[in-house]
Structure formats: C-alpha cells, structure tokens
Amino acid sequence: MADRLDLPQGTLDLLILKALATEALHGWGISERLHQISRDAFQVQQGSLYPALHRLERRGWVKARWATTENSRRAKYYELTRLGHKQLEKEMEAWRRLTAAMACVLDTA
C-alpha cells in the first residue's frame, strides 16, 4: 500500500499490546502481525519497536523469554502479563473515547 500511515504519538504501545493479546510473538512477528491486521497501513520499524518493547517490559506490561522460532532460530518472545491485559483494556477504552470525540469535532459543520 503506497499510502502507509504515520502512527500518531503514543499509539505504538497500544498496538503492541493488542498484537500480543492472543499469543506470544517475537519482534519480527509483532511487526508482521500489525502490518497484517492494519491491512498493510502500518509498518513498524525495528528502531521504534524494540525500544517500545523494552519500555513495556520495564512497566511490567509484557514479559520476555527466549525460545526457538519455527525456523530453528533463537528469538525473544514477548507476551502480555496480567497487568498488560488490564492496561490494554484501559488504552483501548481511552482510544475509543478519543476517536469518538474527534469524530464529533470533524463531523461538525
């Protein structure tokens, strides 16, 4: 898709949490998952992804473990913690409120 979207400030954490909501993934898997579920609109660069993952890990929202990939390579897999699941719910609700308010403003004549 030629019209890739730039992520608004502060949304990467939410997207990563959402990507990890159903299964543990390694960094490349997270990037691919977001690319897939956004219908090619989001391309998360490694330079943004890994600092965000480390930040989420420090906050206790994700935990990491080393494992072997499908290609027999070692990779760090990330998964949501209980606190991460709660944070995902909070962030999704906040995002829904924000986008509803923005829609009201944009739809006003």
PyMOL commands that set and color helices and strands:
alter all, ss='L'
color gray80, all
select helices_A, chain A and resi 12-19+27-37+46-58+82-106
alter helices_A, ss='H'
color red, helices_A
select strands_A, chain A and resi 25-26+62-68+74-80
alter strands_A, ss='S'
color yellow, strands_A
deselect
rebuild
show_as cartoon
